[in-house]
């Protein structure tokens, strides 16, 4: 293998490594965002449950 083609192969390997790191970082961000979204959904469900309790309480007066 000539020096030029070896350099190109090294550069390509480095680029692939960078892309893998970007994908891994994006996966971490996606997991964090998914966790935050689930927390928001659960809070919304809890809020609706509490709201129904309040409505039920005032309906029983």
PQR file with spaces between the fields and no chain letter, atoms N, CA, C, O and H, PARSE charges and radii, in Angstrom:
ATOM       1  N    UNK     1       0.848   -1.194    0.000 -0.4000 1.5000
ATOM       2  CA   UNK     1       0.000    0.000    0.000 -0.0000 2.0000
ATOM       3  C    UNK     1       0.881    1.241    0.000  0.5500 1.7000
ATOM       4  O    UNK     1       1.837    1.331    0.770 -0.5500 1.4000
ATOM       5  N    UNK     2       0.560    2.185   -0.856 -0.4000 1.5000
ATOM       6  CA   UNK     2       1.380    3.388   -0.926 -0.0000 2.0000
ATOM       7  C    UNK     2       1.070    4.309    0.261  0.5500 1.7000
ATOM       8  O    UNK     2       0.090    4.116    0.980 -0.5500 1.4000
ATOM       9  H    UNK     2      -0.217    2.112   -1.482  0.4000 1.0000
ATOM      10  N    UNK     3       1.916    5.292    0.438 -0.4000 1.5000
ATOM      11  CA   UNK     3       1.751    6.235    1.566 -0.0000 2.0000
ATOM      12  C    UNK     3       0.434    6.994    1.426  0.5500 1.7000
ATOM      13  O    UNK     3      -0.269    7.197    2.417 -0.5500 1.4000
ATOM      14  H    UNK     3       2.712    5.449   -0.147  0.4000 1.0000
ATOM      15  N    UNK     4       0.092    7.416    0.209 -0.4000 1.5000
ATOM      16  CA   UNK     4      -1.147    8.172   -0.013 -0.0000 2.0000
ATOM      17  C    UNK     4      -2.380    7.358    0.342  0.5500 1.7000
ATOM      18  O    UNK     4      -3.277    7.840    1.033 -0.5500 1.4000
ATOM      19  H    UNK     4       0.663    7.252   -0.596  0.4000 1.0000
ATOM      20  N    UNK     5      -2.418    6.118   -0.137 -0.4000 1.5000
ATOM      21  CA   UNK     5      -3.599    5.297    0.129 -0.0000 2.0000
ATOM      22  C    UNK     5      -3.682    4.934    1.612  0.5500 1.7000
ATOM      23  O    UNK     5      -4.779    4.786    2.150 -0.5500 1.4000
ATOM      24  H    UNK     5      -1.690    5.726   -0.699  0.4000 1.0000
ATOM      25  N    UNK     6      -2.526    4.788    2.281 -0.4000 1.5000
ATOM      26  CA   UNK     6      -2.521    4.519    3.731 -0.0000 2.0000
ATOM      27  C    UNK     6      -3.074    5.734    4.472  0.5500 1.7000
ATOM      28  O    UNK     6      -3.853    5.591    5.415 -0.5500 1.4000
ATOM      29  H    UNK     6      -1.635    4.908    1.844  0.4000 1.0000
ATOM      30  N    UNK     7      -2.672    6.922    4.046 -0.4000 1.5000
ATOM      31  CA   UNK     7      -3.176    8.151    4.666 -0.0000 2.0000
ATOM      32  C    UNK     7      -4.670    8.285    4.462  0.5500 1.7000
ATOM      33  O    UNK     7      -5.393    8.689    5.373 -0.5500 1.4000
ATOM      34  H    UNK     7      -2.039    7.038    3.280  0.4000 1.0000
ATOM      35  N    UNK     8      -5.133    7.951    3.280 -0.4000 1.5000
ATOM      36  CA   UNK     8      -6.565    8.025    2.993 -0.0000 2.0000
ATOM      37  C    UNK     8      -7.327    7.015    3.847  0.5500 1.7000
ATOM      38  O    UNK     8      -8.416    7.313    4.339 -0.5500 1.4000
ATOM      39  H    UNK     8      -4.546    7.622    2.540  0.4000 1.0000
ATOM      40  N    UNK     9      -6.762    5.827    4.022 -0.4000 1.5000
ATOM      41  CA   UNK     9      -7.407    4.800    4.845 -0.0000 2.0000
ATOM      42  C    UNK     9      -7.465    5.241    6.301  0.5500 1.7000
ATOM      43  O    UNK     9      -8.476    5.047    6.976 -0.5500 1.4000
ATOM      44  H    UNK     9      -5.877    5.586    3.623  0.4000 1.0000
ATOM      45  N    UNK    10      -6.372    5.839    6.786 -0.4000 1.5000
ATOM      46  CA   UNK    10      -6.349    6.356    8.163 -0.0000 2.0000
ATOM      47  C    UNK    10      -7.399    7.450    8.345  0.5500 1.7000
ATOM      48  O    UNK    10      -8.108    7.486    9.351 -0.5500 1.4000
ATOM      49  H    UNK    10      -5.550    5.997    6.238  0.4000 1.0000
ATOM      50  N    UNK    11      -7.485    8.336    7.360 -0.4000 1.5000
ATOM      51  CA   UNK    11      -8.441    9.436    7.432 -0.0000 2.0000
ATOM      52  C    UNK    11      -9.873    8.895    7.434  0.5500 1.7000
ATOM      53  O    UNK    11     -10.737    9.381    8.164 -0.5500 1.4000
ATOM      54  H    UNK    11      -6.909    8.306    6.544  0.4000 1.0000
ATOM      55  N    UNK    12     -10.100    7.884    6.606 -0.4000 1.5000
ATOM      56  CA   UNK    12     -11.434    7.276    6.527 -0.0000 2.0000
ATOM      57  C    UNK    12     -11.792    6.601    7.856  0.5500 1.7000
ATOM      58  O    UNK    12     -12.920    6.720    8.335 -0.5500 1.4000
ATOM      59  H    UNK    12      -9.398    7.489    6.013  0.4000 1.0000
ATOM      60  N    UNK    13     -10.833    5.901    8.439 -0.4000 1.5000
ATOM      61  CA   UNK    13     -11.058    5.232    9.728 -0.0000 2.0000
ATOM      62  C    UNK    13     -11.359    6.262   10.814  0.5500 1.7000
ATOM      63  O    UNK    13     -12.232    6.056   11.657 -0.5500 1.4000
ATOM      64  H    UNK    13      -9.917    5.804    8.050  0.4000 1.0000
ATOM      65  N    UNK    14     -10.620    7.380   10.779 -0.4000 1.5000
ATOM      66  CA   UNK    14     -10.829    8.442   11.761 -0.0000 2.0000
ATOM      67  C    UNK    14     -12.222    9.044   11.599  0.5500 1.7000
ATOM      68  O    UNK    14     -12.908    9.311   12.585 -0.5500 1.4000
ATOM      69  H    UNK    14      -9.911    7.547   10.094  0.4000 1.0000
ATOM      70  N    UNK    15     -12.635    9.255   10.355 -0.4000 1.5000
ATOM      71  CA   UNK    15     -13.955    9.819   10.068 -0.0000 2.0000
ATOM      72  C    UNK    15     -15.051    8.876   10.564  0.5500 1.7000
ATOM      73  O    UNK    15     -16.045    9.317   11.143 -0.5500 1.4000
ATOM      74  H    UNK    15     -12.077    9.039    9.553  0.4000 1.0000
ATOM      75  N    UNK    16     -14.861    7.576   10.333 -0.4000 1.5000
ATOM      76  CA   UNK    16     -15.840    6.580   10.797 -0.0000 2.0000
ATOM      77  C    UNK    16     -15.927    6.587   12.318  0.5500 1.7000
ATOM      78  O    UNK    16     -17.014    6.482   12.885 -0.5500 1.4000
ATOM      79  H    UNK    16     -14.054    7.219    9.863  0.4000 1.0000
ATOM      80  N    UNK    17     -14.771    6.713   12.976 -0.4000 1.5000
ATOM      81  CA   UNK    17     -14.742    6.750   14.444 -0.0000 2.0000
ATOM      82  C    UNK    17     -15.501    7.972   14.958  0.5500 1.7000
ATOM      83  O    UNK    17     -16.244    7.876   15.935 -0.5500 1.4000
ATOM      84  H    UNK    17     -13.888    6.798   12.516  0.4000 1.0000
ATOM      85  N    UNK    18     -15.318    9.118   14.305 -0.4000 1.5000
ATOM      86  CA   UNK    18     -16.035   10.336   14.687 -0.0000 2.0000
ATOM      87  C    UNK    18     -17.542   10.159   14.521  0.5500 1.7000
ATOM      88  O    UNK    18     -18.326   10.592   15.366 -0.5500 1.4000
ATOM      89  H    UNK    18     -14.714    9.196   13.512  0.4000 1.0000
ATOM      90  N    UNK    19     -17.935    9.514   13.420 -0.4000 1.5000
ATOM      91  CA   UNK    19     -19.358    9.288   13.161 -0.0000 2.0000
ATOM      92  C    UNK    19     -19.961    8.365   14.214  0.5500 1.7000
ATOM      93  O    UNK    19     -21.087    8.580   14.661 -0.5500 1.4000
ATOM      94  H    UNK    19     -17.298    9.162   12.734  0.4000 1.0000
ATOM      95  N    UNK    20     -19.210    7.338   14.609 -0.4000 1.5000
ATOM      96  CA   UNK    20     -19.678    6.418   15.654 -0.0000 2.0000
ATOM      97  C    UNK    20     -19.871    7.182   16.962  0.5500 1.7000
ATOM      98  O    UNK    20     -20.867    6.980   17.656 -0.5500 1.4000
ATOM      99  H    UNK    20     -18.295    7.164   14.245  0.4000 1.0000
ATOM     100  N    UNK    21     -18.923    8.057   17.300 -0.4000 1.5000
ATOM     101  CA   UNK    21     -19.033    8.847   18.524 -0.0000 2.0000
ATOM     102  C    UNK    21     -20.244    9.777   18.467  0.5500 1.7000
ATOM     103  O    UNK    21     -20.935    9.959   19.469 -0.5500 1.4000
ATOM     104  H    UNK    21     -18.114    8.220   16.736  0.4000 1.0000
ATOM     105  N    UNK    22     -20.502   10.364   17.297 -0.4000 1.5000
ATOM     106  CA   UNK    22     -21.672   11.232   17.139 -0.0000 2.0000
ATOM     107  C    UNK    22     -22.955   10.450   17.331  0.5500 1.7000
ATOM     108  O    UNK    22     -23.882   10.923   17.989 -0.5500 1.4000
ATOM     109  H    UNK    22     -19.941   10.216   16.483  0.4000 1.0000
ATOM     110  N    UNK    23     -23.015    9.250   16.757 -0.4000 1.5000
ATOM     111  CA   UNK    23     -24.210    8.406   16.894 -0.0000 2.0000
ATOM     112  C    UNK    23     -24.418    8.048   18.364  0.5500 1.7000
ATOM     113  O    UNK    23     -25.542    8.101   18.861 -0.5500 1.4000
ATOM     114  H    UNK    23     -22.262    8.866   16.222  0.4000 1.0000
ATOM     115  N    UNK    24     -23.334    7.682   19.064 -0.4000 1.5000
ATOM     116  CA   UNK    24     -23.443    7.332   20.475 -0.0000 2.0000
ATOM     117  C    UNK    24     -23.928    8.528   21.301  0.5500 1.7000
ATOM     118  O    UNK    24     -24.744    8.374   22.209 -0.5500 1.4000
ATOM     119  H    UNK    24     -22.420    7.640   18.660  0.4000 1.0000
ATOM     120  N    UNK    25     -23.418    9.718   20.977 -0.4000 1.5000
ATOM     121  CA   UNK    25     -23.839   10.932   21.686 -0.0000 2.0000
ATOM     122  C    UNK    25     -25.309   11.223   21.404  0.5500 1.7000
ATOM     123  O    UNK    25     -26.056   11.592   22.310 -0.5500 1.4000
ATOM     124  H    UNK    25     -22.755    9.843   20.239  0.4000 1.0000
ATOM     125  N    UNK    26     -25.724   11.058   20.150 -0.4000 1.5000
ATOM     126  CA   UNK    26     -27.125   11.270   19.797 -0.0000 2.0000
ATOM     127  C    UNK    26     -28.024   10.268   20.522  0.5500 1.7000
ATOM     128  O    UNK    26     -29.116   10.623   20.966 -0.5500 1.4000
ATOM     129  H    UNK    26     -25.116   10.758   19.414  0.4000 1.0000
ATOM     130  N    UNK    27     -27.570    9.020   20.645 -0.4000 1.5000
ATOM     131  CA   UNK    27     -28.341    8.006   21.366 -0.0000 2.0000
ATOM     132  C    UNK    27     -28.509    8.396   22.828  0.5500 1.7000
ATOM     133  O    UNK    27     -29.591    8.238   23.392 -0.5500 1.4000
ATOM     134  H    UNK    27     -26.683    8.731   20.284  0.4000 1.0000
ATOM     135  N    UNK    28     -27.434    8.910   23.452 -0.4000 1.5000
ATOM     136  CA   UNK    28     -27.530    9.350   24.849 -0.0000 2.0000
ATOM     137  C    UNK    28     -28.529   10.492   24.982  0.5500 1.7000
ATOM     138  O    UNK    28     -29.358   10.502   25.892 -0.5500 1.4000
ATOM     139  H    UNK    28     -26.554    9.038   22.993  0.4000 1.0000
ATOM     140  N    UNK    29     -28.441   11.463   24.058 -0.4000 1.5000
ATOM     141  CA   UNK    29     -29.372   12.593   24.100 -0.0000 2.0000
ATOM     142  C    UNK    29     -30.809   12.130   23.916  0.5500 1.7000
ATOM     143  O    UNK    29     -31.721   12.620   24.582 -0.5500 1.4000
ATOM     144  H    UNK    29     -27.768   11.455   23.319  0.4000 1.0000
ATOM     145  N    UNK    30     -30.999   11.186   23.011 -0.4000 1.5000
ATOM     146  CA   UNK    30     -32.341   10.660   22.746 -0.0000 2.0000
ATOM     147  C    UNK    30     -32.890    9.941   23.975  0.5500 1.7000
ATOM     148  O    UNK    30     -34.060   10.100   24.324 -0.5500 1.4000
ATOM     149  H    UNK    30     -30.258   10.787   22.470  0.4000 1.0000
ATOM     150  N    UNK    31     -32.034    9.144   24.634 -0.4000 1.5000
ATOM     151  CA   UNK    31     -32.468    8.461   25.863 -0.0000 2.0000
ATOM     152  C    UNK    31     -32.850    9.468   26.936  0.5500 1.7000
ATOM     153  O    UNK    31     -33.864    9.298   27.614 -0.5500 1.4000
ATOM     154  H    UNK    31     -31.084    9.015   24.350  0.4000 1.0000
ATOM     155  N    UNK    32     -32.040   10.523   27.099 -0.4000 1.5000
ATOM     156  CA   UNK    32     -32.342   11.552   28.096 -0.0000 2.0000
ATOM     157  C    UNK    32     -33.655   12.246   27.764  0.5500 1.7000
ATOM     158  O    UNK    32     -34.488   12.457   28.646 -0.5500 1.4000
ATOM     159  H    UNK    32     -31.217   10.661   26.548  0.4000 1.0000
ATOM     160  N    UNK    33     -33.843   12.601   26.504 -0.4000 1.5000
ATOM     161  CA   UNK    33     -35.059   13.294   26.080 -0.0000 2.0000
ATOM     162  C    UNK    33     -36.274   12.387   26.264  0.5500 1.7000
ATOM     163  O    UNK    33     -37.341   12.851   26.666 -0.5500 1.4000
ATOM     164  H    UNK    33     -33.166   12.430   25.787  0.4000 1.0000
ATOM     165  N    UNK    34     -36.115   11.094   25.972 -0.4000 1.5000
ATOM     166  CA   UNK    34     -37.219   10.147   26.143 -0.0000 2.0000
ATOM     167  C    UNK    34     -37.598   10.042   27.619  0.5500 1.7000
ATOM     168  O    UNK    34     -38.780   10.009   27.961 -0.5500 1.4000
ATOM     169  H    UNK    34     -35.248   10.716   25.647  0.4000 1.0000
ATOM     170  N    UNK    35     -36.598    9.992   28.482 -0.4000 1.5000
ATOM     171  CA   UNK    35     -36.854    9.951   29.928 -0.0000 2.0000
ATOM     172  C    UNK    35     -37.589   11.195   30.398  0.5500 1.7000
ATOM     173  O    UNK    35     -38.527   11.107   31.191 -0.5500 1.4000
ATOM     174  H    UNK    35     -35.638   10.019   28.203  0.4000 1.0000
ATOM     175  N    UNK    36     -37.162   12.352   29.910 -0.4000 1.5000
ATOM     176  CA   UNK    36     -37.825   13.602   30.283 -0.0000 2.0000
ATOM     177  C    UNK    36     -39.259   13.624   29.778  0.5500 1.7000
ATOM     178  O    UNK    36     -40.163   14.082   30.477 -0.5500 1.4000
ATOM     179  H    UNK    36     -36.400   12.423   29.266  0.4000 1.0000
ATOM     180  N    UNK    37     -39.465   13.131   28.570 -0.4000 1.5000
ATOM     181  CA   UNK    37     -40.808   13.097   27.987 -0.0000 2.0000
ATOM     182  C    UNK    37     -41.717   12.184   28.807  0.5500 1.7000
ATOM     183  O    UNK    37     -42.869   12.531   29.069 -0.5500 1.4000
ATOM     184  H    UNK    37     -38.730   12.759   28.002  0.4000 1.0000
ATOM     185  N    UNK    38     -41.206   11.013   29.216 -0.4000 1.5000
ATOM     186  CA   UNK    38     -41.999   10.104   30.040 -0.0000 2.0000
ATOM     187  C    UNK    38     -42.367   10.763   31.369  0.5500 1.7000
ATOM     188  O    UNK    38     -43.492   10.614   31.844 -0.5500 1.4000
ATOM     189  H    UNK    38     -40.271   10.730   29.003  0.4000 1.0000
ATOM     190  N    UNK    39     -41.421   11.494   31.971 -0.4000 1.5000
ATOM     191  CA   UNK    39     -41.719   12.199   33.231 -0.0000 2.0000
ATOM     192  C    UNK    39     -42.843   13.204   33.019  0.5500 1.7000
ATOM     193  O    UNK    39     -43.744   13.310   33.852 -0.5500 1.4000
ATOM     194  H    UNK    39     -40.507   11.615   31.584  0.4000 1.0000
ATOM     195  N    UNK    40     -42.801   13.937   31.919 -0.4000 1.5000
ATOM     196  CA   UNK    40     -43.834   14.934   31.624 -0.0000 2.0000
ATOM     197  C    UNK    40     -45.179   14.245   31.423  0.5500 1.7000
ATOM     198  O    UNK    40     -46.199   14.726   31.917 -0.5500 1.4000
ATOM     199  H    UNK    40     -42.069   13.850   31.242  0.4000 1.0000
ATOM     200  N    UNK    41     -45.192   13.126   30.704 -0.4000 1.5000
ATOM     201  CA   UNK    41     -46.439   12.386   30.472 -0.0000 2.0000
ATOM     202  C    UNK    41     -47.011   11.894   31.798  0.5500 1.7000
ATOM     203  O    UNK    41     -48.214   12.009   32.035 -0.5500 1.4000
ATOM     204  H    UNK    41     -44.364   12.736   30.303  0.4000 1.0000
ATOM     205  N    UNK    42     -46.153   11.346   32.664 -0.4000 1.5000
ATOM     206  CA   UNK    42     -46.609   10.858   33.971 -0.0000 2.0000
ATOM     207  C    UNK    42     -47.162   12.009   34.805  0.5500 1.7000
ATOM     208  O    UNK    42     -48.189   11.861   35.467 -0.5500 1.4000
ATOM     209  H    UNK    42     -45.176   11.254   32.471  0.4000 1.0000
ATOM     210  N    UNK    43     -46.477   13.165   34.774 -0.4000 1.5000
ATOM     211  CA   UNK    43     -46.986   14.336   35.497 -0.0000 2.0000
ATOM     212  C    UNK    43     -48.358   14.740   34.966  0.5500 1.7000
ATOM     213  O    UNK    43     -49.248   15.093   35.739 -0.5500 1.4000
ATOM     214  H    UNK    43     -45.643   13.286   34.236  0.4000 1.0000
ATOM     215  N    UNK    44     -48.525   14.690   33.655 -0.4000 1.5000
ATOM     216  CA   UNK    44     -49.810   15.029   33.052 -0.0000 2.0000
ATOM     217  C    UNK    44     -50.904   14.074   33.490  0.5500 1.7000
ATOM     218  O    UNK    44     -52.023   14.495   33.786 -0.5500 1.4000
ATOM     219  H    UNK    44     -47.801   14.404   33.027  0.4000 1.0000
ATOM     220  N    UNK    45     -50.577   12.770   33.533 -0.4000 1.5000
ATOM     221  CA   UNK    45     -51.552   11.766   33.986 -0.0000 2.0000
ATOM     222  C    UNK    45     -51.915   12.016   35.447  0.5500 1.7000
ATOM     223  O    UNK    45     -53.087   11.953   35.816 -0.5500 1.4000
ATOM     224  H    UNK    45     -49.668   12.429   33.292  0.4000 1.0000
ATOM     225  N    UNK    46     -50.923   12.296   36.272 -0.4000 1.5000
ATOM     226  CA   UNK    46     -51.179   12.592   37.684 -0.0000 2.0000
ATOM     227  C    UNK    46     -52.042   13.833   37.830  0.5500 1.7000
ATOM     228  O    UNK    46     -52.954   13.872   38.657 -0.5500 1.4000
ATOM     229  H    UNK    46     -49.970   12.347   35.972  0.4000 1.0000
ATOM     230  N    UNK    47     -51.750   14.851   37.020 -0.4000 1.5000
ATOM     231  CA   UNK    47     -52.526   16.085   37.066 -0.0000 2.0000
ATOM     232  C    UNK    47     -53.990   15.817   36.721  0.5500 1.7000
ATOM     233  O    UNK    47     -54.894   16.303   37.401 -0.5500 1.4000
ATOM     234  H    UNK    47     -51.010   14.819   36.349  0.4000 1.0000
ATOM     235  N    UNK    48     -54.217   15.038   35.658 -0.4000 1.5000
ATOM     236  CA   UNK    48     -55.587   14.717   35.241 -0.0000 2.0000
ATOM     237  C    UNK    48     -56.292   13.920   36.342  0.5500 1.7000
ATOM     238  O    UNK    48     -57.469   14.149   36.623 -0.5500 1.4000
ATOM     239  H    UNK    48     -53.483   14.643   35.105  0.4000 1.0000
ATOM     240  N    UNK    49     -55.570   12.989   36.961 -0.4000 1.5000
ATOM     241  CA   UNK    49     -56.145   12.210   38.063 -0.0000 2.0000
ATOM     242  C    UNK    49     -56.560   13.101   39.215  0.5500 1.7000
ATOM     243  O    UNK    49     -57.646   12.946   39.774 -0.5500 1.4000
ATOM     244  H    UNK    49     -54.615   12.803   36.733  0.4000 1.0000
ATOM     245  N    UNK    50     -55.686   14.041   39.569 -0.4000 1.5000
ATOM     246  CA   UNK    50     -56.011   14.979   40.655 -0.0000 2.0000
ATOM     247  C    UNK    50     -57.181   15.867   40.276  0.5500 1.7000
ATOM     248  O    UNK    50     -58.044   16.153   41.106 -0.5500 1.4000
ATOM     249  H    UNK    50     -54.804   14.167   39.115  0.4000 1.0000
ATOM     250  N    UNK    51     -57.212   16.303   39.022 -0.4000 1.5000
ATOM     251  CA   UNK    51     -58.307   17.147   38.540 -0.0000 2.0000
ATOM     252  C    UNK    51     -59.636   16.401   38.638  0.5500 1.7000
ATOM     253  O    UNK    51     -60.646   16.975   39.045 -0.5500 1.4000
ATOM     254  H    UNK    51     -56.511   16.070   38.348  0.4000 1.0000
ATOM     255  N    UNK    52     -59.631   15.118   38.264 -0.4000 1.5000
ATOM     256  CA   UNK    52     -60.849   14.309   38.363 -0.0000 2.0000
ATOM     257  C    UNK    52     -61.293   14.162   39.816  0.5500 1.7000
ATOM     258  O    UNK    52     -62.488   14.174   40.109 -0.5500 1.4000
ATOM     259  H    UNK    52     -58.810   14.652   37.934  0.4000 1.0000
ATOM     260  N    UNK    53     -60.323   14.023   40.726 -0.4000 1.5000
ATOM     261  CA   UNK    53     -60.669   13.943   42.160 -0.0000 2.0000
ATOM     262  C    UNK    53     -61.331   15.230   42.627  0.5500 1.7000
ATOM     263  O    UNK    53     -62.308   15.197   43.374 -0.5500 1.4000
ATOM     264  H    UNK    53     -59.352   14.014   40.487  0.4000 1.0000
ATOM     265  N    UNK    54     -60.793   16.377   42.181 -0.4000 1.5000
ATOM     266  CA   UNK    54     -61.366   17.677   42.559 -0.0000 2.0000
ATOM     267  C    UNK    54     -62.790   17.804   42.007  0.5500 1.7000
ATOM     268  O    UNK    54     -63.703   18.235   42.712 -0.5500 1.4000
ATOM     269  H    UNK    54     -59.999   16.405   41.574  0.4000 1.0000
ATOM     270  N    UNK    55     -62.964   17.425   40.743 -0.4000 1.5000
ATOM     271  CA   UNK    55     -64.290   17.495   40.116 -0.0000 2.0000
ATOM     272  C    UNK    55     -65.261   16.574   40.856  0.5500 1.7000
ATOM     273  O    UNK    55     -66.408   16.941   41.108 -0.5500 1.4000
ATOM     274  H    UNK    55     -62.222   17.075   40.171  0.4000 1.0000
ATOM     275  N    UNK    56     -64.788   15.374   41.199 -0.4000 1.5000
ATOM     276  CA   UNK    56     -65.627   14.417   41.914 -0.0000 2.0000
ATOM     277  C    UNK    56     -66.014   14.979   43.294  0.5500 1.7000
ATOM     278  O    UNK    56     -67.149   14.831   43.746 -0.5500 1.4000
ATOM     279  H    UNK    56     -63.856   15.075   40.994  0.4000 1.0000
ATOM     280  N    UNK    57     -65.034   15.628   43.948 -0.4000 1.5000
ATOM     281  CA   UNK    57     -65.297   16.195   45.279 -0.0000 2.0000
ATOM     282  C    UNK    57     -66.357   17.298   45.202  0.5500 1.7000
ATOM     283  O    UNK    57     -67.296   17.320   45.997 -0.5500 1.4000
ATOM     284  H    UNK    57     -64.111   15.748   43.581  0.4000 1.0000
ATOM     285  N    UNK    58     -66.199   18.210   44.241 -0.4000 1.5000
ATOM     286  CA   UNK    58     -67.170   19.305   44.125 -0.0000 2.0000
ATOM     287  C    UNK    58     -68.523   18.790   43.635  0.5500 1.7000
ATOM     288  O    UNK    58     -69.563   19.372   43.943 -0.5500 1.4000
ATOM     289  H    UNK    58     -65.436   18.192   43.595  0.4000 1.0000
ATOM     290  N    UNK    59     -68.503   17.705   42.878 -0.4000 1.5000
ATOM     291  CA   UNK    59     -69.769   17.111   42.416 -0.0000 2.0000
ATOM     292  C    UNK    59     -70.534   16.472   43.563  0.5500 1.7000
ATOM     293  O    UNK    59     -71.756   16.339   43.500 -0.5500 1.4000
ATOM     294  H    UNK    59     -67.658   17.233   42.628  0.4000 1.0000
ATOM     295  N    UNK    60     -69.821   16.077   44.609 -0.4000 1.5000
ATOM     296  CA   UNK    60     -70.486   15.407   45.741 -0.0000 2.0000
ATOM     297  C    UNK    60     -71.011   16.401   46.774  0.5500 1.7000
ATOM     298  O    UNK    60     -71.667   16.004   47.737 -0.5500 1.4000
ATOM     299  H    UNK    60     -68.828   16.185   44.660  0.4000 1.0000
ATOM     300  N    UNK    61     -70.729   17.678   46.582 -0.4000 1.5000
ATOM     301  CA   UNK    61     -71.196   18.686   47.549 -0.0000 2.0000
ATOM     302  C    UNK    61     -72.675   18.969   47.391  0.5500 1.7000
ATOM     303  O    UNK    61     -73.227   19.790   48.123 -0.5500 1.4000
ATOM     304  H    UNK    61     -70.196   18.001   45.800  0.4000 1.0000
